[in-house]
Amino acid sequence: MRAILVDDEQANLENLQVLLSKNCPEVKVVAVANNIESAYDQVNLHRPDLLFLDIQMGKTTGFDLLNILGEKSFEVIFVTAHDHYGIQAVKFAALDYLLKPVDPDELKIAVSKATERIKSRLNSDQLNFLLNQIKRTEPSIPKIALPQQHEIRYVSVDDIIRCVADNTYTFFFLANGDKILISKPLKEYSDLLKPHGFVRAHQSHLVNPKFVKSWLKEDGGTLLMNNGDKIPVSKPNREMVKEVLGK
Amino acid sequence: MKKIIFILLNLIISVSAANAQKGIDFSYNYAAGGKLLMCVDSLAKNVYYANVFPNQPNTYFSYLPEVNNLGIQIYFRKNINIEHYRYTILADNKPIVVNKSINKAQLKDAQAGDEEVFSSTKLGTFSIKDKIITILVYSIETPLIIDKSVFYGKLIPKAKIKAIGKRFTTEKGVDYSYITDPKEKTNLHLTNKDDELTIVKDRTEIDYIYYTSIKDKQTNKIIFESTAWQYGGHIDDTHQFSPYLKFDKSIFKKSGDYEIIIKPSSFSRYKMLPKEMEKYTTRYTLSITLEEESYTKKEIYSYGLMATFIIGLNFLLIFQAVKKRNKKKLAETTQQKNIAKLQLNSVRSQLNPHFLFNALAGIQNLMNKNEIDNANRYLSKFARLTRNVLDSKELISLTEEKTLLDDYLQMEQLRFGFQYKINAPADLDTENIEIPSMLLQPFVENAVKHGIAEKGADGNIEIDFKKQSADLILSIKDNGKGFDATKDYSGLGLSLSKNRISLLNTIYKETPFVLNIQSDTNGTVVTITLTQWL
């Protein structure tokens, strides 16, 4: 698997090269670039399978590189130090990322996932989705990528009624009646969707308040959804849920 | 007395006298009061005989408007001492006969009823047209008991109100004010000081036949009735006492027109037609204005409605005020919570230098020992811990907490070489149960630094996540030398942690966090119970 590493810091490029050679011998680094112009050239020249892409590079971003690259016939693993906005976008697109300093074990997992994706070729859609989400200038309802085994659903946050945890899996209940199982823990989506108004009513339940009909007093607190579903509210969350619903 | 009259009446109707004279029908006797019976013109239809009055005992009043001549007989029972009886006859108040005894020679037996036989004699025959004949009968044994029969051949006059008065309280007591010779409609303003009203009637010889009623013209209900006249306070032009009656102001519940009706009583016995009765009836209207109204149901209803509205309005205002206050209170609570959250954040960032720099030193040590792989591994652990502090997430899942504790303890293992275990039962949904971040970290840090640091490889730390009904119990056990848990250690970790738990309790009021520290020379157990958390 041929890879190009893009990072504006020489130390990071060297670190990652060492880690890859030690932990992921199947990855052959064909080029490194420390700015997006150079990266553009290298990508066009080498047509790599995999791109390790830093998000923040001076005034430019890794997203800028993706924008100018047009057709994307490679997988991307984002690598970032501490970039809340960028990571959020990447997570919404259900793309993979590593945090610096890179953990060798996490690197191994990310590379093996990328190998899987290269086989199924799902990624370019997600990348375009990511770039579209970032381009949005006017505040609109964001979409989220929900990766299933054979397809990725792009769902407007407004169309999610609620999520239910099943151990490390999460069920999504959508407004059109679909029920989707995603192999990520609820916690991950709870962190992603809370900024968009969702409430964690219960350890196993994340709810979109837009679909809540009323607050029932039964069992110390229950949410009645528009479709008649009843969602328990656990005691520690009661006040917070009331607060959010009261708004 | 009345009863006797009726008994007599019944008996006497059947008694007949033989001879007819001057058109008088002697075959038909009417009771005339006391021991008297009378016969009247055969053509007379309406004979209102022997009326009695509640306030005028021994007086019998016969109204004879259609009678020209009148024959009077007196009847005695057989056992009576007839010689004791005297009678006096007056025509228009002038005596014709005075204190005359009964002429025993003229007494005849007269049968009344089936059994009893009376001794009877005529007292005379009188012209009654436009006259008043009065006959007084008494026994000299009881001269104070005088039967007085009045035969009224004149038209009964209508009563006349001479004055309407009201009594009012003054500083000295009471005083009166009068409206004399009132019109048929009289206005009367009644204040709080007025308490009693008086009606003064013109004096006649037959005051006792009149009775008075007062009618509420709005409701057509009689609100006052009196058959009695009083004499004493009021004197007319002829220096005679005028009859008057008194009643309380309180009979007037509200302002409006009231009718004073004065008419002869007892005639109802004869079923006099209302039109006929009206000839004898006096009506006055009193227009009452009350300073203070007493309210009727309808008024109470409408005023009640108004009052309800006003009270309702007040309630609304109070409700709004309470709501506002609650809102304020809620805002205060929210503010309190926000402050607590801010303080928590600051506590979190205060905690981190303790292990951050020690961890860096540990990694430095690995680098110096040329353990590059381990250095890499621990560096990323260090980064994860640091990131967790910097992200200052409010809640993390138990899985995340376990990872962080693993990261931390593995780093510390580099320095101290102790053993540790993190236990969570399989049925605990660690992936989805969340707890406040950095809750256990400081206690674990204490367990390492103050507990097992000295023991090296013998040191042991055991961390348990447990579920007890709805409570989540987190415990950290070390086998260090222990410390006096009752003492307030200045060691930054412990006091900060206690502070942090009290801040958490400000936020999670309904699910209190209970901290328990048990320590002896065999070690320390720190337990944090998150009550009702699950």
Interface residues (C-beta under 8 A of the other chain):
Chain A: L19 K22 H82 L99 K100 P101 V102 D103 P104 D105 E106 A165 N167 T168 P185 L186 K187 D191 R200 Q203 S204 S234 K235 P236 R238 E239 E243
Chain B: T334 D373 N376 R377 L379 S380 K381 A383 R384 R387 L390 K393 S397 T399 E400 D429 E431 N432 I433 E434 A470 Y508 K509 E510 T511 L530 Q532 W533 L534
